[in-house]
């Protein structure tokens, strides 16, 4: 609560959601387009859901952590 007794709400930028969505679409296009069979396409879609994890892991490898 703020000093005036009202609950304070933090406002976040909507642009971060747009960047994540564009990354989601780009990853979907990539993983599904390189799929040779239906099941590799399904696996590719599952990878699309967790692509930020791959990004963080590769960044940590690059940084030597």
PyMOL CGO cylinders between C-alpha atoms (Angstrom):
from pymol import cmd
from pymol.cgo import CYLINDER

trace = [
    CYLINDER, 0.00, 0.00, 0.00, 1.13, 3.49, -0.74, 0.3, 1, 1, 1, 1, 1, 1,
    CYLINDER, 1.13, 3.49, -0.74, 1.32, 6.44, 1.63, 0.3, 1, 1, 1, 1, 1, 1,
    CYLINDER, 1.32, 6.44, 1.63, -2.23, 7.46, 0.77, 0.3, 1, 1, 1, 1, 1, 1,
    CYLINDER, -2.23, 7.46, 0.77, -3.65, 4.02, 1.61, 0.3, 1, 1, 1, 1, 1, 1,
    CYLINDER, -3.65, 4.02, 1.61, -4.12, 2.95, -2.01, 0.3, 1, 1, 1, 1, 1, 1,
    CYLINDER, -4.12, 2.95, -2.01, -2.67, -0.24, -3.39, 0.3, 1, 1, 1, 1, 1, 1,
    CYLINDER, -2.67, -0.24, -3.39, 0.18, 0.53, -5.77, 0.3, 1, 1, 1, 1, 1, 1,
    CYLINDER, 0.18, 0.53, -5.77, 0.29, -1.38, -9.04, 0.3, 1, 1, 1, 1, 1, 1,
    CYLINDER, 0.29, -1.38, -9.04, 3.43, -1.68, -11.09, 0.3, 1, 1, 1, 1, 1, 1,
    CYLINDER, 3.43, -1.68, -11.09, 2.95, -1.17, -14.80, 0.3, 1, 1, 1, 1, 1, 1,
    CYLINDER, 2.95, -1.17, -14.80, 5.09, -3.27, -17.08, 0.3, 1, 1, 1, 1, 1, 1,
    CYLINDER, 5.09, -3.27, -17.08, 5.96, -2.57, -20.67, 0.3, 1, 1, 1, 1, 1, 1,
    CYLINDER, 5.96, -2.57, -20.67, 3.88, -4.43, -23.23, 0.3, 1, 1, 1, 1, 1, 1,
    CYLINDER, 3.88, -4.43, -23.23, 6.81, -4.49, -25.63, 0.3, 1, 1, 1, 1, 1, 1,
    CYLINDER, 6.81, -4.49, -25.63, 8.49, -7.37, -23.78, 0.3, 1, 1, 1, 1, 1, 1,
    CYLINDER, 8.49, -7.37, -23.78, 5.42, -9.53, -24.45, 0.3, 1, 1, 1, 1, 1, 1,
    CYLINDER, 5.42, -9.53, -24.45, 5.58, -8.58, -28.11, 0.3, 1, 1, 1, 1, 1, 1,
    CYLINDER, 5.58, -8.58, -28.11, 9.26, -9.54, -28.30, 0.3, 1, 1, 1, 1, 1, 1,
    CYLINDER, 9.26, -9.54, -28.30, 8.52, -12.90, -26.66, 0.3, 1, 1, 1, 1, 1, 1,
    CYLINDER, 8.52, -12.90, -26.66, 5.62, -13.50, -29.07, 0.3, 1, 1, 1, 1, 1, 1,
    CYLINDER, 5.62, -13.50, -29.07, 7.79, -12.71, -32.10, 0.3, 1, 1, 1, 1, 1, 1,
    CYLINDER, 7.79, -12.71, -32.10, 10.43, -15.10, -30.77, 0.3, 1, 1, 1, 1, 1, 1,
    CYLINDER, 10.43, -15.10, -30.77, 7.74, -17.73, -30.29, 0.3, 1, 1, 1, 1, 1, 1,
    CYLINDER, 7.74, -17.73, -30.29, 6.53, -17.35, -33.88, 0.3, 1, 1, 1, 1, 1, 1,
    CYLINDER, 6.53, -17.35, -33.88, 10.08, -17.37, -35.26, 0.3, 1, 1, 1, 1, 1, 1,
    CYLINDER, 10.08, -17.37, -35.26, 10.99, -20.49, -33.31, 0.3, 1, 1, 1, 1, 1, 1,
    CYLINDER, 10.99, -20.49, -33.31, 7.79, -22.20, -34.45, 0.3, 1, 1, 1, 1, 1, 1,
    CYLINDER, 7.79, -22.20, -34.45, 8.56, -21.45, -38.08, 0.3, 1, 1, 1, 1, 1, 1,
    CYLINDER, 8.56, -21.45, -38.08, 12.13, -22.67, -37.73, 0.3, 1, 1, 1, 1, 1, 1,
    CYLINDER, 12.13, -22.67, -37.73, 11.54, -25.89, -35.78, 0.3, 1, 1, 1, 1, 1, 1,
    CYLINDER, 11.54, -25.89, -35.78, 8.52, -26.97, -37.79, 0.3, 1, 1, 1, 1, 1, 1,
    CYLINDER, 8.52, -26.97, -37.79, 10.10, -26.13, -41.15, 0.3, 1, 1, 1, 1, 1, 1,
    CYLINDER, 10.10, -26.13, -41.15, 13.15, -28.31, -40.46, 0.3, 1, 1, 1, 1, 1, 1,
    CYLINDER, 13.15, -28.31, -40.46, 11.03, -31.24, -39.27, 0.3, 1, 1, 1, 1, 1, 1,
    CYLINDER, 11.03, -31.24, -39.27, 11.34, -34.28, -41.52, 0.3, 1, 1, 1, 1, 1, 1,
    CYLINDER, 11.34, -34.28, -41.52, 8.37, -36.19, -40.06, 0.3, 1, 1, 1, 1, 1, 1,
    CYLINDER, 8.37, -36.19, -40.06, 5.18, -35.41, -38.20, 0.3, 1, 1, 1, 1, 1, 1,
    CYLINDER, 5.18, -35.41, -38.20, 6.63, -36.45, -34.86, 0.3, 1, 1, 1, 1, 1, 1,
    CYLINDER, 6.63, -36.45, -34.86, 9.73, -34.31, -35.26, 0.3, 1, 1, 1, 1, 1, 1,
    CYLINDER, 9.73, -34.31, -35.26, 7.30, -31.47, -35.99, 0.3, 1, 1, 1, 1, 1, 1,
    CYLINDER, 7.30, -31.47, -35.99, 5.50, -32.22, -32.72, 0.3, 1, 1, 1, 1, 1, 1,
    CYLINDER, 5.50, -32.22, -32.72, 8.85, -32.29, -30.92, 0.3, 1, 1, 1, 1, 1, 1,
    CYLINDER, 8.85, -32.29, -30.92, 9.72, -29.01, -32.61, 0.3, 1, 1, 1, 1, 1, 1,
    CYLINDER, 9.72, -29.01, -32.61, 6.51, -27.45, -31.33, 0.3, 1, 1, 1, 1, 1, 1,
    CYLINDER, 6.51, -27.45, -31.33, 7.36, -28.59, -27.80, 0.3, 1, 1, 1, 1, 1, 1,
    CYLINDER, 7.36, -28.59, -27.80, 10.76, -26.95, -28.22, 0.3, 1, 1, 1, 1, 1, 1,
    CYLINDER, 10.76, -26.95, -28.22, 9.00, -23.76, -29.28, 0.3, 1, 1, 1, 1, 1, 1,
    CYLINDER, 9.00, -23.76, -29.28, 7.26, -23.62, -25.93, 0.3, 1, 1, 1, 1, 1, 1,
    CYLINDER, 7.26, -23.62, -25.93, 10.56, -23.75, -24.01, 0.3, 1, 1, 1, 1, 1, 1,
    CYLINDER, 10.56, -23.75, -24.01, 12.87, -21.86, -26.40, 0.3, 1, 1, 1, 1, 1, 1,
    CYLINDER, 12.87, -21.86, -26.40, 13.85, -19.28, -23.76, 0.3, 1, 1, 1, 1, 1, 1,
    CYLINDER, 13.85, -19.28, -23.76, 15.45, -22.09, -21.76, 0.3, 1, 1, 1, 1, 1, 1,
    CYLINDER, 15.45, -22.09, -21.76, 17.66, -22.96, -24.74, 0.3, 1, 1, 1, 1, 1, 1,
    CYLINDER, 17.66, -22.96, -24.74, 18.56, -19.29, -25.12, 0.3, 1, 1, 1, 1, 1, 1,
    CYLINDER, 18.56, -19.29, -25.12, 19.63, -18.95, -21.49, 0.3, 1, 1, 1, 1, 1, 1,
    CYLINDER, 19.63, -18.95, -21.49, 21.61, -22.21, -21.56, 0.3, 1, 1, 1, 1, 1, 1,
    CYLINDER, 21.61, -22.21, -21.56, 23.53, -21.15, -24.67, 0.3, 1, 1, 1, 1, 1, 1,
    CYLINDER, 23.53, -21.15, -24.67, 24.19, -17.72, -23.16, 0.3, 1, 1, 1, 1, 1, 1,
    CYLINDER, 24.19, -17.72, -23.16, 25.56, -19.33, -20.01, 0.3, 1, 1, 1, 1, 1, 1,
    CYLINDER, 25.56, -19.33, -20.01, 27.78, -21.64, -22.09, 0.3, 1, 1, 1, 1, 1, 1,
    CYLINDER, 27.78, -21.64, -22.09, 29.07, -18.63, -24.01, 0.3, 1, 1, 1, 1, 1, 1,
    CYLINDER, 29.07, -18.63, -24.01, 29.83, -16.77, -20.81, 0.3, 1, 1, 1, 1, 1, 1,
    CYLINDER, 29.83, -16.77, -20.81, 31.63, -19.80, -19.38, 0.3, 1, 1, 1, 1, 1, 1,
    CYLINDER, 31.63, -19.80, -19.38, 29.33, -20.21, -16.41, 0.3, 1, 1, 1, 1, 1, 1,
]
cmd.load_cgo(trace, "trace")
